[in-house]
Amino acid sequence: MQYFLQNLVNGLQWGSFYALVAIGYSMVYGILMLFNFAHGDIFMVGAYIGFFTATGLVALAAVGNIILPSWVIITLTMLIAMFLNAFVGMAVERIGYRPLRDAPRASAAITGLMIGIILETGNLALLGASRRAFPPLIKPVTYNISGVFITNQKILIIVVALSLTFMLHLFIRHTKWGMAMRAMAYDFVITPLMGVPLNTIIALTFAIGSALAAAAGVLFGIAYPVLGPYMGIIIGWKAFVAAILGGRGSILGSAAAGFLLGFIEIFVVMIFPSTMRDFIAYSIILLILTFLPNGFFGEPYSARLRL
Amino acid sequence: MRKCIVLLALVLILPLTALSAAGKAEVKVIKIGINAPLTGSIPKVGEGTKDSAEMWLSDIDKAGGLEVGGKKYKVKLVIEDNESKAASAVKANTKMITQDKVLIIIGPQSSKQAVPAGEVANNYKTPMISPWSTNPKTTLNRPWVFRACFLDPFQGRVIANFVTNQFHYTKAAVLYDIASDYPKGLAEYFKKAWEKLHGPGSVVAYESFTTGDKDFSAQLTAIIHSDAQFLFTPQYYNEVALIVKQAHQLGWNKVITGSDSWGSAELVKLAGKDVYGDFFSTHYAAAGAKGATKVFIDRYKAEYGYVPDDVAALTWDALNLAKTAIQNAGKLTGNIDTDRKNVRDALATIKNFKGITGEMTFTGNGDPIKSAVIVRINDKGQFTFFKQVKP
């Protein structure tokens, strides 16, 4: 039982990253019908921005002789990284995707791949190949709840991931901007004719997706404090799987699928030899997709309701 | 038709004659190839290789060149980046052998690259010394491939014996990367050695992951819920940092041991206090070094600002092995094929070579006879000499 509960907690933490990154994929797809393949690398950029912000804040506090409580540093790091990474996302859209909006979808898709490679190798050229150690923002405290070990970091990660997901869900459902996004997802051609600013909404979509990726990046840095330029690739691929599995453009769907992916990966190791992890995990997902080709919450293609 | 064949034969033969004519030209410089992971997943290894090689070259330059058979030759290093990838290491070796015409190759460092790259060197009949690759396959049945370190089966045995004698443990857990030659090989050799000592089933948890994984919580949970008394994880330093941190957060408070891939200057920087008190087997220990080893360490530290890790030390030894072999060959004929053959033969018979990582003797094949060191990471995060283990 302890064994099971421990893995449940492990799965929740691991799924948090997939969920936050998958939402970004899903939102862009919902509106533009485009998979932003650079998203995994935007997550990486977010983690690096978080790294520099956190290191800077710690150094600044040391120079100014101010004692900043760790929750202040974490909150500031998170907000600054999300804010700055939103601009990274908007820049990617402006430079990479907007000129190709009327081009064939394949061109836009390879643009995403190319931007991803540029971000990875640009990082490599700029910062060198050395791994960065994310500063330990919170002193890890391990709670032993009758044999299940939970750290304060794990709790932070899970709570932040869940609350960001619900905040975004509320935003999409209950604000004018959210309504504009949903309308755009419903019909990409007619909605702008009703006076909805097309470019602004698309930029906002990228901004939100990238901000969430940055939040995931900072949390990732806290949990797995070794950053490298290629850290976003695998996470990006797997979050992409989660985005499809959740249903096209469904926020809660992609988040749920992200957590499910985390659980499956962890529980496969619990039951089968760890050697077979991804083999079995992704066979299961393939099977799910065979029976649910639209994912969990996806509408059939013809309904066109996407966000 | 016949004309065609004659023409074809001519086309094929012409470049060959041109090549052999070029090969006979007099030697002016000795070219030594370095195949190193300057970028990719273990860049610190590449940096150590390059720094060590450049320091070695500056010594040669200061002496006015490398003296072979009473004549001094300038030495040129051809440094190629293998991006820590097998395919790129193969490409780098092929380029250095066929285009740059290097006399001998130093590298690649990790077995992941050294195993496939050794194949290339062997096929092209070019001597190659991998300073750091401990997987037996690197040199197995390859008369042209050498190494400057001990082998995985030996290291697996060293750790198994050390833990048994030091702590009297009987139950082991292993966590390793199944997609990488080095950890996979070492995990298997350790398991074999451990089960030979304590009987089948004494490795109570044998967990794996794939290169690039960051989360090991499921595997570590399985290990913690087994009754293992210690964990052996023969991983590279960047993964070790994540493994030890996550293990402690999941409630593990027993000893963790590793292998020579731990021995990077980066390890403590990335892992911090979480690796203090742990052990690993390796080629040399910087703290507590004496004699020529200490001289090398001090000089290296003054030059580059950090303590050289085992890669740097082994690269230094590999280069000096190459130097000794070239000098023992006696002369350079100018025909690159003959020279490569002479250097190989000289290398295979080097006896009692005094390296900074220990004494080495080659007995006809590519694997030297040398001893291993057990290192403890102390409370200040330094790698300190704990024990020497003879073969």
Interface residues (C-beta under 8 A of the other chain):
Chain A: Q2 Y3 Q6 N7 N10 G11 Q13 W14 L124 G128 A129 S130 R131 A133 P136 P140 T142 N144 F149 T151 Q153 K154 F220 A223 Y224 P225 V226 G228 Y230 M231 I233 I234 E265 I266 F267 V268 V269 M270 P273 S274 T275 R277 D278
Chain B: L38 T39 G40 S41 P43 K44 G46 I178 E207 S208 F209 T210 G212 D213 K214 D215 S217 A218 Q219 T221 A222 H225 N238 A241 L242 K245 H248 Q249 L250 G251 E266 K269 L270 G272
